[in-house]
Amino acid sequence: MKTGDETTIPLPGTGAIPCPFRENWLLAPATRYRIGGPARLALFPRSTEELQAAWAWAVGQPVPRLILGGGSNVLISDAGFPGVVLVTTELRGIRDRGNHRFLVSAGEPLDRLVREVMLRNNYAGVGALTGIPGTVGGAVFMNAGTVNGAICDFLESVLLFGPSGPRTVTMEPSLYGYRQQSFLMPDEIIAEGSFHFTPASENQQEIYDHYIQRRKEKQPGGWCCGSVFKNPPGDHAGRLIESCGLKGVRRGGAVISPVHTNFIMNEHQATCRDVLYLIRLIRRTVRDRYGIELEPEVRIIGETLDLD
């Protein structure tokens, strides 16, 4: 519930919301950080029809809205979220449309797309998406990827729902870039994407196994959001952070990983404030030493990142 004079969500009967929902739903277990207070109301659409109706209902409420997939790239306030959270993880489905094209629902785990579509058919580009957690919708939203490519490189079109109804966007390179896209308008939500893959001459299973092993060796295991910062042009955030002597620095239950300094780990019941302290420390230290403003890759919900 919002505080002060702000509007609160009315408490409708079960028939008023067009999908399953829960009040005061704890967000921490739904994120890879295992951090975050309760959502005032969480919606769980199970089909594109329910998604369209539920999103239209949510947009009509005078409260904040949040879309949550696999929770792999978010840090949520300890106070929770005072509005409507639409959870996409019940939106599942991969349909083979022929000619190496697949229609994939937003809530599908990205790793399932890699393993059951790309690997099974030996499609090129597995190295771009191997080991990335989260859902397809979340990956498309941030154009997730690696140094080998990104998910929007394989995307032909995307179905969006908004206040004016459904809208299909045909993908082109001008609509996306490094960890960002420009096709999603305010108050729109990703419903599904149409992907086109290309058969490879190289054995993609070997490439997948290589990058999975490399991630095990180079990245820490445990509760975290993945990379906290985007790499600045021509450099690596992890290198800058480590060169500032910040490896292993702790705050409460959070620590800058000794394995890879672009990861901040929740090692022992860390709070959002613990992680935010370390994010601010990193940004300020790198800025003061190198004059580089590191841009967060993690989405921070309910808190600010002011340095001064």
DAFEN-V297907 format. One record per residue. N is the residue number from 1. SS is DSSP state (alpha for helix, beta for strand, coil for the rest). OMEGA is omega in whole degrees, 0 to 359 (* if undefined). BURIAL is b if it has 9 or more other ideal C-beta (glycine too) atoms within 8 Angstrom, else e. Layout:
# DAFEN-V297907
<<N | SS | OMEGA | BURIAL> <N | SS | OMEGA | BURIAL>>
This chain:
# DAFEN-V297907
<<1 | coil | 177 | e> <2 | coil | 186 | b> <3 | coil | 177 | e> <4 | coil | 182 | e> <5 | coil | 184 | e> <6 | coil | 183 | e> <7 | coil | 175 | e> <8 | coil | 178 | e> <9 | coil | 174 | b> <10 | coil | 180 | e> <11 | coil | 184 | e> <12 | coil | 170 | e> <13 | coil | 185 | e> <14 | alpha | 180 | e> <15 | alpha | 184 | e> <16 | alpha | 181 | e> <17 | coil | 191 | b> <18 | coil | 176 | e> <19 | coil | 176 | b> <20 | beta | 180 | e> <21 | beta | 176 | b> <22 | beta | 176 | e> <23 | beta | 176 | e> <24 | beta | 184 | e> <25 | beta | 184 | b> <26 | beta | 186 | b> <27 | coil | 186 | b> <28 | alpha | 181 | b> <29 | alpha | 181 | e> <30 | alpha | 179 | b> <31 | coil | 179 | b> <32 | coil | 173 | b> <33 | coil | 187 | b> <34 | coil | 180 | e> <35 | coil | 176 | b> <36 | coil | 178 | b> <37 | coil | 185 | b> <38 | beta | 169 | b> <39 | beta | 179 | b> <40 | beta | 179 | b> <41 | beta | 178 | b> <42 | beta | 180 | b> <43 | beta | 184 | b> <44 | beta | 178 | b> <45 | coil | 185 | b> <46 | coil | 181 | e> <47 | coil | 178 | e> <48 | alpha | 178 | b> <49 | alpha | 178 | e> <50 | alpha | 179 | b> <51 | alpha | 181 | b> <52 | alpha | 180 | b> <53 | alpha | 182 | b> <54 | alpha | 180 | b> <55 | alpha | 176 | b> <56 | alpha | 178 | b> <57 | alpha | 183 | b> <58 | alpha | 180 | b> <59 | alpha | 180 | b> <60 | coil | 180 | e> <61 | coil | 182 | b> <62 | coil | 183 | e> <63 | coil | 178 | b> <64 | coil | 179 | e> <65 | beta | 178 | b> <66 | beta | 175 | b> <67 | beta | 184 | b> <68 | beta | 175 | b> <69 | coil | 180 | b> <70 | coil | 176 | b> <71 | coil | 186 | b> <72 | coil | 185 | b> <73 | coil | 183 | b> <74 | beta | 170 | b> <75 | beta | 188 | b> <76 | beta | 182 | b> <77 | coil | 175 | b> <78 | coil | 179 | b> <79 | coil | 181 | e> <80 | coil | 183 | b> <81 | beta | 189 | b> <82 | beta | 184 | b> <83 | beta | 183 | b> <84 | beta | 173 | b> <85 | beta | 176 | b> <86 | beta | 185 | b> <87 | beta | 189 | b> <88 | coil | 191 | b> <89 | coil | 175 | b> <90 | coil | 181 | b> <91 | coil | 187 | b> <92 | coil | 175 | e> <93 | coil | 173 | b> <94 | beta | 181 | b> <95 | beta | 177 | e> <96 | beta | 182 | e> <97 | beta | 181 | e> <98 | beta | 179 | e> <99 | coil | 176 | e> <100 | coil | 178 | b> <101 | beta | 183 | b> <102 | beta | 176 | b> <103 | beta | 189 | b> <104 | beta | 180 | b> <105 | beta | 187 | b> <106 | coil | 184 | b> <107 | coil | 179 | b> <108 | coil | 174 | b> <109 | beta | 181 | b> <110 | alpha | 181 | b> <111 | alpha | 177 | b> <112 | alpha | 176 | b> <113 | alpha | 180 | b> <114 | alpha | 187 | b> <115 | alpha | 189 | b> <116 | alpha | 176 | e> <117 | alpha | 186 | b> <118 | alpha | 181 | b> <119 | alpha | 183 | b> <120 | coil | 182 | e> <121 | coil | 182 | b> <122 | coil | 177 | b> <123 | beta | 180 | b> <124 | coil | 173 | b> <125 | coil | 181 | b> <126 | alpha | 181 | b> <127 | alpha | 181 | b> <128 | alpha | 189 | b> <129 | alpha | 183 | b> <130 | coil | 172 | b> <131 | coil | 180 | e> <132 | coil | 180 | b> <133 | coil | 175 | b> <134 | coil | 183 | b> <135 | beta | 179 | b> <136 | alpha | 180 | b> <137 | alpha | 178 | b> <138 | alpha | 179 | b> <139 | alpha | 178 | b> <140 | alpha | 181 | b> <141 | alpha | 182 | b> <142 | alpha | 184 | b> <143 | coil | 182 | b> <144 | coil | 179 | b> <145 | beta | 179 | b> <146 | beta | 177 | b> <147 | coil | 182 | e> <148 | coil | 181 | e> <149 | beta | 183 | b> <150 | beta | 189 | b> <151 | alpha | 182 | b> <152 | alpha | 176 | b> <153 | alpha | 182 | b> <154 | alpha | 188 | b> <155 | beta | 177 | b> <156 | beta | 180 | e> <157 | beta | 180 | b> <158 | beta | 178 | b> <159 | beta | 181 | b> <160 | beta | 172 | b> <161 | beta | 179 | b> <162 | beta | 182 | b> <163 | coil | 181 | e> <164 | coil | 180 | e> <165 | beta | 182 | e> <166 | beta | 178 | e> <167 | beta | 178 | b> <168 | beta | 180 | e> <169 | beta | 174 | b> <170 | beta | 188 | e> <171 | coil | 173 | b> <172 | coil | 187 | e> <173 | alpha | 181 | e> <174 | alpha | 184 | e> <175 | alpha | 180 | b> <176 | beta | 179 | b> <177 | beta | 183 | e> <178 | coil | 177 | e> <179 | coil | 177 | b> <180 | beta | 174 | e> <181 | beta | 183 | b> <182 | coil | 183 | e> <183 | coil | 182 | b> <184 | coil | 180 | e> <185 | coil | 177 | e> <186 | coil | 179 | e> <187 | coil | 173 | e> <188 | coil | 180 | b> <189 | beta | 179 | b> <190 | beta | 180 | b> <191 | beta | 181 | b> <192 | beta | 179 | b> <193 | beta | 176 | b> <194 | beta | 185 | b> <195 | beta | 176 | b> <196 | beta | 182 | b> <197 | coil | 181 | b> <198 | coil | 176 | e> <199 | beta | 183 | b> <200 | coil | 173 | b> <201 | coil | 178 | e> <202 | coil | 177 | e> <203 | coil | 184 | e> <204 | alpha | 177 | b> <205 | alpha | 178 | e> <206 | alpha | 178 | e> <207 | alpha | 178 | b> <208 | alpha | 181 | b> <209 | alpha | 179 | e> <210 | alpha | 184 | b> <211 | alpha | 174 | b> <212 | alpha | 179 | b> <213 | alpha | 180 | e> <214 | alpha | 177 | e> <215 | alpha | 178 | b> <216 | alpha | 182 | e> <217 | alpha | 189 | e> <218 | alpha | 184 | e> <219 | coil | 183 | b> <220 | coil | 170 | b> <221 | coil | 181 | e> <222 | coil | 185 | e> <223 | beta | 177 | e> <224 | coil | 181 | b> <225 | coil | 192 | b> <226 | coil | 180 | b> <227 | coil | 181 | b> <228 | coil | 185 | b> <229 | beta | 170 | b> <230 | coil | 174 | b> <231 | coil | 176 | e> <232 | coil | 182 | b> <233 | coil | 175 | e> <234 | coil | 182 | e> <235 | coil | 179 | b> <236 | coil | 181 | e> <237 | alpha | 181 | b> <238 | alpha | 179 | b> <239 | alpha | 180 | e> <240 | alpha | 182 | b> <241 | alpha | 181 | b> <242 | alpha | 181 | b> <243 | alpha | 177 | e> <244 | coil | 178 | b> <245 | coil | 185 | e> <246 | coil | 179 | b> <247 | coil | 176 | b> <248 | coil | 179 | e> <249 | coil | 185 | b> <250 | beta | 171 | e> <251 | beta | 183 | b> <252 | coil | 180 | b> <253 | coil | 182 | b> <254 | beta | 180 | b> <255 | beta | 170 | b> <256 | beta | 192 | b> <257 | coil | 173 | b> <258 | coil | 180 | e> <259 | coil | 181 | e> <260 | coil | 190 | b> <261 | coil | 173 | b> <262 | coil | 175 | b> <263 | coil | 172 | b> <264 | beta | 189 | b> <265 | beta | 168 | b> <266 | beta | 185 | b> <267 | coil | 183 | b> <268 | coil | 176 | e> <269 | coil | 178 | e> <270 | coil | 174 | b> <271 | coil | 175 | b> <272 | alpha | 180 | b> <273 | alpha | 176 | b> <274 | alpha | 182 | b> <275 | alpha | 180 | b> <276 | alpha | 178 | b> <277 | alpha | 181 | b> <278 | alpha | 177 | b> <279 | alpha | 179 | b> <280 | alpha | 179 | b> <281 | alpha | 179 | b> <282 | alpha | 183 | b> <283 | alpha | 182 | b> <284 | alpha | 183 | b> <285 | alpha | 179 | b> <286 | alpha | 178 | b> <287 | alpha | 183 | b> <288 | alpha | 183 | e> <289 | alpha | 188 | e> <290 | alpha | 184 | e> <291 | coil | 181 | e> <292 | coil | 177 | b> <293 | coil | 177 | e> <294 | coil | 180 | b> <295 | coil | 181 | e> <296 | beta | 171 | b> <297 | coil | 178 | b> <298 | coil | 174 | b> <299 | beta | 183 | e> <300 | beta | 187 | b> <301 | beta | 174 | b> <302 | coil | 177 | b> <303 | coil | 178 | b> <304 | coil | 181 | e> <305 | coil | 180 | b> <306 | coil | 181 | e> <307 | coil | 186 | e> <308 | coil | * | e>>
